[in-house]
């Protein structure tokens, strides 16, 4: 009878929290292990909650990087808000499970370092993550040594890809050097990805599409003015 009751509770928890039975079973095992010697009490202290939260997210991270600093902030915020309301300095399994269901796909907590970079930069420049991802893909093609920095020559290659210049199309060398100086203002000879992205996000509207950019230099579509000849005898 007790097992039937437990199964009924699990079924309802799974439905209410959009978790599978396996999710709840696995979370229960981590929760029980996190209790340590306090199994009879059946509730976590704050430090135990932090540890259990990290284990729950790591088990669900699919190899992504867990940002422990962000996790601590998330745990602290939840604990402060919930315990302020309930005046109970401990957390039971149902509350822990509720926290997990709300945060298991929280990209602020679980992502690769590169995903984290893309997320942070997308927020900073108020653009879709895909925009940052596309810039990084072009950038990495020319960062041959994987140093994270590009030189003037590599900058020219990245710029050609981002501006979607045709295969035989290249910017004049002096224009590339002028644009490069806008990034490499300290004269180091190199620029990192964030420096390049900051520059590109501020300049891209003036550089793409490339045919519009060229028209700011000269009007390629304009036909030469007809030659008007005057007859001196008239």
N, C-alpha and C positions, 0 to 999 in steps of 0.2 A: 504493500500500500504506500509506503514511504517512497519507494522507487517510482511508482506511478505519479505521485505528487511532484517529485523532483523533475520528472520528464515533462509534466504539464507546465511547470514553471519555466523550464528551459525553452519549451516551444513558444510560450508567450513572450519571453524576453527576446528570443530570436526575432519574432515578428515585430515587436515594438521597436527594437534597435536596429533592424535591417541587418542582422548577423545570421550566419549559419549556425547550426548546432555544433559543428566542429569548431567554429570561432569561439563559441561560448565554452566549450570543453577545454580548448587550449588556454583560453584566458583564465579559466578556473584553476588550472594546474599552476600557472604562473602566479596567480594571486595566492594560492595556498602555500606555495614555496616562499613567497615574499613575506608571509606572516611570521616565518621563523618560529620562535618559541611562543608566539602569541596566538597560536592556532585556536585555543579555547575562546579567546576574545573574538576572533573572527574579523578583526578590523585593523586597517593599516594606519601607522603613524605617517606623518608627512614624509620623512626620509624613506620609509618603506614604499610609499606611494611613488616617489620619484624613481626608485629602483624598478618597481613593477611596471611603471609607465614606459620606461626605457626598454625593458624586455619585451613588452607587448608590441611596441612599434618596431623593434628590431626583427621580431618574428614575422612581421607583416611587411617589411621594407623591400623585399625582393632585391636585395643587394644594394639598395640606395643608401646614401650617407645619412646618418642620424645626427642632426645638429643638437648636441647636448646642451649648449647654452640656450638655444631657443626652446628646447624642451623644458628646461628648468623654469624659464619665464612663464611658459604655458601652465605648468604644474602649479607654480606659485600663485598665478592669477586665479586659477580655478579654486585652489584651496582657500585663498583669502576671501573670495566672493561667497563660496558655499559655506564655509565655516562661520563666516560673519553672520549669515542668515540663520544657520541651524544651531550655532553655539555648541557644536560637537567637534572635539579635536581629533576625530578619527574617521576613517572611510571604510564603508562596507563594500561587499562585492558588487552589489547592484549599482552603486554610485561609480565605482571604478570602471565597470563595464560601460556605463553611460558615457563616461569621459572617453573611453577607448573608441566607442562607436562614432563619436563626433570628431575624433582626431586621427583616426587610422589612415586617412587619405589626405591629411593636412600637409600640403607641400612646403609649408613653412618649417615643418619638423623633419620630414623624410624626403630627401632628394639627393642626387649626386652633387658633388661640388660644382660641376659644370652647370647642372640644372639650377642650383642655387644662384650662381653667377648670372644666368639668363633671367631668372625671376627678379633678382634685385635690380638688374640694369633695365629690364622692361618697366618696372615700377618707376625707376628714376627718370627714364626718358618718356614715360607714358605711351608706350607702344606695345604691340603684341609680342609675346615671347618668341614667336616665329621670326620676327624681324631681327632680334638679337641673334637667334640661332643661325639665320642666313648670313648675317655679317660675319659671325665667327667661322662659319664653314668656308667662306671666301678667304678670310684672314689666315686660317690654318693651312690653306693650300700653298701659301707663300712663306709661311713661317717654317721653313724647311728643317731647321735644327731644333724646333720645338722649344725655343728659348722664351717664347711669349712676347718677343719684340720683333719689329720689322725695321728694315733699313729703307732708304730712299728707293732703291731698285725694287724691293719687295712691295713697297707702297704702291708703285706704279702698276704692278700686277694685280694687287687687291682692288685698286681703283678701277681698273679696266673691267674686272668681273662685276663689280657692284654697279658700274655705269652701263653694263651690258653693251659694251662697245663691240662692233663686229670684229671678226678674227683679224682682219687686216687694218683695223682702226686703232690708232694710238693717239694719245694726247701729245701735243708738242712738248718737247723736253723742258722748255722754259716755263710752260704752264704747270707741269708736274712739280718743278722745283718751287714755284710760287706757292702751290697748294701745300707742299710738304713743309714749308717754313711756317705755315699756319699751325701745324701740329708740333713740329720740332722747334719750338720757339727758343728752347734753351741751347740749341746747337749740339745736342748730344750725339746726333746721327741715328738715333733709334726712337721708336715709339711703341708703347705697350698697347694691348688690346683696348683697355679702357680709354686711353688717350685717343686712339683712333676712332673708337665708337662715339665718344663725345664730339669729336670734330665732324664725323660723318653725319650724325643726327642733326647737327646745326647747319650743315652745308648741302645735304642731299637734295633738297628741293631746288637748289640752283644748279645741280649737276646732272640730274636725271629728269626726263629721258635725255640721252646724250645729244640728240639732234637739236633739242632746245638749248642745251648748253653751247653748242657750236654757234647757234644763231646769236648768242650774246656776244660772240667774238666777231662773227661776220655773217651776213645773211646769205646762206648758201642757196636759198631758193630764189633769190632775186636775179632777174635777167639783167645783163649789162645795159646801161643806158644807151639808146641809139646815138650814133654820131650825127650831130647836126652840122651841116656845112652851109656856110653863107657865101653867096655870090657877091664878090666885091663890086661887080658892075651894077648891081641893083641899087 
